[in-house]
Amino acid sequence: MTIATTLEERRAIAETVGKLLAEESGEKRVRAVMETRDGIDRELWSGLARMGIAGLLVPSRFGGAGLGPVELELVAEEIGAALACTPFLSSSVLAAGLLTASQDEAACARLLPGIAAGTTIATVALTGERGSWQPVDVTVRAEGTKDGANDGAFLSGTASYVMHAGVADVLLVAAATSDGLGLFEVASHGAGVAIEALPTFDRTLRLDRIAFAHAPATRIGGAGRPAIDAALRLALVGRAGEQAGGARRIFDMTVEYTKTRIQFGRPIGGFQAIKHMAAELLLEAESATSAARDAALQLAQDHDGADEAIDLAAFACADAFAKIAATAIQMHGGIAFTWEHPAHLYLRRARAYSYLLGSSDLHRERFLTKISAQSHDGSVAP
Amino acid sequence: MTNEDLRREVNDWLAAHWRAPGTIIQSMWETNAETRAWHTKVFEARWSVPSWPVEWFGRGLDDEQTNIVIEAFAQVGAPGTGQDRFNLPANTLLAAASDELKLTLIPGLLKKDITTCLLYSEPSAGSDLAGVRTRAERDGDRFIVNGQKVWTSGATVADYGMLICRTDWDVPKHSGLSFFFLPMKQAGVEVRPLRQITGEAHFNEVFFTDAVVPASHLVGGLNRGWRVLQTALAYERSSMGARARGSRHGAADDLVALARAAGRLDDPLLRQDIARTVALRRLNTLNNARAKAELEQGTSSSIMSLGKLAMSRILHEEARVRTAIIGVESLLAGETQPTADDVNFLALNAYFTSIGGGTDQIQKNIISERVLGLPREPELDRNIPFKQVRSG
């Protein structure tokens, strides 16, 4: 991967996306969309697709923008700041990333142009009921596949915590085969597929459980594991960007509020009790942004340390967003305890994204495993 | 000059002059013959302050080219360059002093011929630094100084003290302060070592009894010392955010190695704690790098002011985790117990960063006011003549 854009171009992309979201995905709109059955803003999604955001990661020969992790992260900051209800992470990052990494030309040609155009929504089923997003947790099995004979497979078993499966046209499913994890394309409305919406705590996010009962499936690519890892790397960078952006937005809103809320005859932002909370949160917000951007940069440049940087961003951004969103409510006081105030929307998103695609504990453990391997052979001290 | 030419020039120069060192000291207040000799060479070749103007000992390089020089020195492990970024007294002088004083002191500072100490805090002016009561009174072409300073590192050896003191008692506190470079080696200056909680005595109390400072050593103008002090403090804080002292025996700096040595690297709870703490240090490095990049891109960066607060948290968190790793061994201390000694030392020395250079609480005030634009707390002493301000 590389960085195809200049700093100026990236600023322009972020600004254009930010402007569209400010106009089309304000709080009122987000609240309206999150109460709908599907939970996604199709109008907004068309607008983003026209800008090339739906196909951001899709190679240009398949109709996409052909951009990489650095641009992905910047766009994700904007999307996360607005809590935009779109299938960006599920379809444009996870699914597009998985297909591209599968190196299955036929599948890419079949699916990526639609994903890039925003006319096809694809999602990825990677985890079972335990929701750890680790390969051991895949409980869907493929039958009727042999080495080299990819057609005529059937999937059985359950996948859970699948983003936007209810609105997806195509499901990309990780399933156990006789030769390890494989990837399969399944029509979301096909035979043997039962999609059940999960009641989500974060209403801007839709998750589903999918029960497969001898569902006809088409195998994609060869070994599934490398493609899954590649897609998860991108998705974690996207998640980190959304978290950093969301954290920054609720933080800015909170600081502004403390300048206007008057108690004891002066703005509450003038009390050191509030100021100190704000200063601590600024450090958290900036650290999240630094971590997300560094992970994106390292992945874009294929650095050896990219996985470590992604692990770090995964837990640092999740924890920072959760802390900032939670503290923001306390700093606001009673007003933020109401449904009408947007602070809880950010807290809900922060809590949801702390577990979606893997917990902070998991990523910390992975991070430590990597740095302790280095410190053991004496190469790099942390 | 192209970047390539510059890289060649600095590398050639280093190849011709840099030899593996005996002991070169990189400290504001200590020096030795070898340190002086090397820094003089660097100064004469104009590598000390590459970004400074040509008329002031530099080469007028931009940030990118300055980085090339700094990286070339770092590659061979040679000190002396990049003083335009960290030499606190020299930068303060360049920003605020008269040309005469710059010429008198800056070369010696860059060559490490002259060492300095900071005469800021007083027993009754800690966090409230603008409340200092050490006084300087004009006497012809000199000032006479009386009063007391505290927490002064290196005062026993320093040639000059960077002194903030009161020169006008009839105006509000920030408006009556002046900043001097005071010669330390004189009869009117008495230095008494102060023993710290670590058992070391790096700090001192400094007493002035009719000490003399030439009027030409006034920096930034009479009663305009507060602004000069802000420049100096910004340098100090940014360096405290980038670096901190390690352990005395080097036995406890690396948390992973410490846990492995203690046979506890497989403890899942400890692993989480270690990862969290190592991450804090990484994040600070990333923040500092981003701050630098944003400055180079011409974007103003709010991150710069966060480093010291971040480092304070890092040091205290690391100390907590180290203690958890060695457990009961932390009951011990002394030269025969290097690991426990390091762990205990670092736990106590963490306060150096969370109190020194402005406490965490003062830092948070500064960040919330200057970066976030939150209002100041009302101050009872802000707009009255200083002589009416309550003390105690």
Contacts between the chains, C-beta under 8 A, distances in Angstrom:
chain1	res1	chain2	res2	distance
A	7	B	297	6.8
A	255	B	372	5.2
A	255	B	373	7.9
A	255	B	374	7.1
A	258	B	374	6.7
A	259	B	373	7.2
A	259	B	374	6.7
A	259	B	375	7.5
A	266	B	375	7.0
A	266	B	378	7.7
A	267	B	374	7.7
A	267	B	375	5.6
A	269	B	368	7.6
A	269	B	372	8.0
A	269	B	374	4.1
A	269	B	375	6.2
A	270	B	374	6.4
A	270	B	375	3.7
A	270	B	376	6.7
A	270	B	377	6.1
A	270	B	378	7.9
A	271	B	377	7.3
A	272	B	361	7.4
A	272	B	364	7.7
A	272	B	365	6.6
A	272	B	377	6.1
A	274	B	374	7.5
A	275	B	364	6.3
A	275	B	365	6.1
A	275	B	368	3.7
A	275	B	369	7.4
A	275	B	372	7.9
A	275	B	374	5.2
A	276	B	361	6.8
A	276	B	364	4.4
A	276	B	365	7.8
A	276	B	368	7.2
A	278	B	367	8.0
A	278	B	368	5.0
A	278	B	372	5.6
A	278	B	374	6.5
A	279	B	309	6.9
A	279	B	363	7.3
A	279	B	364	3.7
A	279	B	365	7.8
A	279	B	367	4.1
A	279	B	368	4.8
A	279	B	372	7.4
A	280	B	309	7.9
A	280	B	364	7.0
A	282	B	302	7.0
A	282	B	306	6.7
A	282	B	367	6.3
A	282	B	368	8.0
A	282	B	371	6.6
A	282	B	372	6.5
A	283	B	306	4.9
A	283	B	309	6.1
A	283	B	310	5.8
A	286	B	287	5.7
A	286	B	290	7.8
A	286	B	302	6.9
A	286	B	303	5.0
A	286	B	306	6.1
A	287	B	283	4.2
A	287	B	284	7.8
A	287	B	286	7.4
A	287	B	287	5.9
A	287	B	310	7.7
A	289	B	290	7.6
A	290	B	283	6.3
A	290	B	286	3.9
A	290	B	287	4.9
A	290	B	289	7.7
A	290	B	290	4.9
A	290	B	303	7.6
A	291	B	283	6.0
A	291	B	286	6.2
A	293	B	290	7.1
A	294	B	286	5.0
A	312	B	279	5.7
A	312	B	282	6.0
A	312	B	283	7.7
A	315	B	275	7.6
A	315	B	279	7.1
A	316	B	279	5.8
A	316	B	283	6.0
A	361	B	272	6.3
A	364	B	271	7.5
A	364	B	272	5.4
A	364	B	275	3.9
A	364	B	276	6.6
A	364	B	279	7.7
A	365	B	268	7.7
A	365	B	271	6.3
A	365	B	272	7.3
A	365	B	275	7.1
A	367	B	275	5.1
A	367	B	278	7.7
A	367	B	279	7.0
A	368	B	256	7.5
A	368	B	271	5.0
A	368	B	272	7.9
A	368	B	274	6.0
A	368	B	275	4.2
A	368	B	278	7.5
A	371	B	256	6.2
A	371	B	275	7.9
A	371	B	278	6.2
A	372	B	256	4.7
A	372	B	260	7.4
A	372	B	265	6.4
A	375	B	254	6.1
A	375	B	256	4.3
A	375	B	257	5.7
A	375	B	260	7.8
A	376	B	260	7.3
A	381	B	253	7.7
A	381	B	254	5.1
A	381	B	257	7.7
A	382	B	254	6.7
A	382	B	255	7.3
A	382	B	256	6.4
A	382	B	278	4.6
A	382	B	281	6.9
A	382	B	282	7.3
